[in-house]
């Protein structure tokens, strides 16, 4: 069972339709959990992974233009 958190701050996210479909598919497999609850838990899990290894996010800078 997941811990109960008192929710206070709120953020809004725009996500790709493909990610929303994935979220809905996972939530449908988890009886009693809303899409929002699944998204919050996925955020926590992802943050834990990034805290352990921030290099998991690969940011590719565009090539620099020649002067």
N, C-alpha and C positions, 0 to 999 in steps of 0.2 A: 504494500500500500504506500502511496506517495505521501510525503509530509504535507501538512496543511499550512499554507502561508497566508498571512494577512496581506492582501494586495493594496497598495497605495498608489505609487506612481503608475503612469500609463504611457506607453509608446505606441505609435502607429507605424506600421511597416507596409510598404508596397512590395508585393512579391509576384514573381512570374506565375502565369497560369499553371505551368507544369509543376511548380513547387506547391501550389494550392491543391492540385490534384493528388500529389503525393501525401500531403498532410491529411486530406480527407480520407485517402485509402488507409492510412495508418490509424486514424481515429476510428474508422469503421470497424477495425479489427479489435479495438480496445473497448470492451463493453463499459459503459458508464462514464467514459471520458469524453469531454467535449473537444472540438478542434482546438479551442483556445488552450485547454489544459495540456493537450499534446504539444502544442507549439511552445508553451512555457517550459515544459520538461525538455524538449529538444534544444531549446536555447540554453538551458542550464548544462545539459550534456555537452553541447558544442563549446560552451565557454570553458568547461573543465578541460577539454582537449586542447583548446587554444592557450590556456594558462600553462599547461604542461609543455607545449611546443608551439610557440607563436609562428614559427616558420610554416605551419600548415596552410597559412594564408599566403598565397603567392601573388604578389602584386607585380604585374608586368608594366613597366614604364614604356611609353611610346618612344621610338627611336628619336634621337636628337637630330635636328636639321643641321646640315653643314653650314658653317658661317661663310 
